[in-house]
Amino acid sequence: MREVRVFAPATVANVAVGFDILGFAIDRPGDEIVARLNPDFQGVRITAITGTGDKILPTETERNTAGVAAQRLLEHLGMADRGIELEIHKKMPFGSGLGSSAAGAAGAAVAVNELLGSPLSREAILYFTVQGEEVADGSFHADNVAPCLVGGITLIRSNESLDVHHLPVPEGLHVAVVHPEIEILTRDARAVLSDQIPLSTAIRQMGSLASFITALYTNDISLLGRSLRDHMVEPQRKQLIPGFDAVQKAALERGALGCSISGAGPSVFALCDSGYLAQAVGQGMQAAFREVGTDSQLYVSPINQHGVQVLSVTE
């Protein structure tokens, strides 16, 4: 194989009730990564990055999420002497809460693994993708990279051991994701969080998480809606998103099952029981953002069950 091109989808992490342990993939937006064998050098080199606008992403392998994931995979396979060049085509916003850095890491790992004949399973390359994303925010967590890599709704029982599990997806479940045109870096969003949580808050959050998982397994849409309440992180982070309360209210009034912050924000997601409703809910959320003078982008999608997809392989 001489060249592999993949698509790495955006993801919604935390999912209101599962800070750092829940996430799911959506169909769009996403990034495209190209991996290509090159016998003229050894190791991984990033030869092109497009779609960054006025942002500058590092092309140095050890400072780039995609570069680190690909290089660590090569080293694990004992192929550090192979030459692989990467092209990164960004097609999703930075600092959006949609897993942009995770998409780069997961996409690069899958592309390189495919280029080398797929010696490892998706689950086996998860560790290298988490190492890649760690470069971006300094935290070792898989709630974005796991669903990006394998699709669906994922539960990370332990980030340290990467004990990851697929959860059932109720039929018809769709999501509206609205990305306001502001940027919040994950590091900054983590900085506003207190490391002290009252016991009563922790109990409410645990109840919401447990009932959310129960709702997925029992296909109980009503229970799922009652469970999507973030008592712990959302109250601390919503101050970073102008108009958040009005946006959430608009989503719930139009029939969303629940609405909260996607990842570190500022994107806001709403789960709905149909694609038609998700479209209407998303438009209502956009209208609420406009009321505070903020333009936004709307993405409506079912839960993406595939994760990173191989688009083409050129021999």
Secondary structure as GFF3:
##gff-version 3
##sequence-region A 1 315
A	DSSP	beta_strand	3	13	.	.	.	ID=ss1
A	DSSP	beta_strand	22	37	.	.	.	ID=ss2
A	DSSP	beta_strand	43	50	.	.	.	ID=ss3
A	DSSP	three_ten_helix	61	63	.	.	.	ID=ss4
A	DSSP	alpha_helix	65	76	.	.	.	ID=ss5
A	DSSP	beta_strand	83	89	.	.	.	ID=ss6
A	DSSP	alpha_helix	100	115	.	.	.	ID=ss7
A	DSSP	three_ten_helix	123	125	.	.	.	ID=ss8
A	DSSP	alpha_helix	126	137	.	.	.	ID=ss9
A	DSSP	alpha_helix	145	150	.	.	.	ID=ss10
A	DSSP	beta_strand	153	158	.	.	.	ID=ss11
A	DSSP	beta_strand	163	167	.	.	.	ID=ss12
A	DSSP	beta_strand	174	180	.	.	.	ID=ss13
A	DSSP	alpha_helix	186	191	.	.	.	ID=ss14
A	DSSP	alpha_helix	199	218	.	.	.	ID=ss15
A	DSSP	alpha_helix	221	227	.	.	.	ID=ss16
A	DSSP	alpha_helix	234	237	.	.	.	ID=ss17
A	DSSP	three_ten_helix	238	240	.	.	.	ID=ss18
A	DSSP	alpha_helix	244	253	.	.	.	ID=ss19
A	DSSP	beta_strand	258	261	.	.	.	ID=ss20
A	DSSP	beta_strand	268	272	.	.	.	ID=ss21
A	DSSP	alpha_helix	275	291	.	.	.	ID=ss22
A	DSSP	beta_strand	296	302	.	.	.	ID=ss23
A	DSSP	beta_strand	309	314	.	.	.	ID=ss24
###
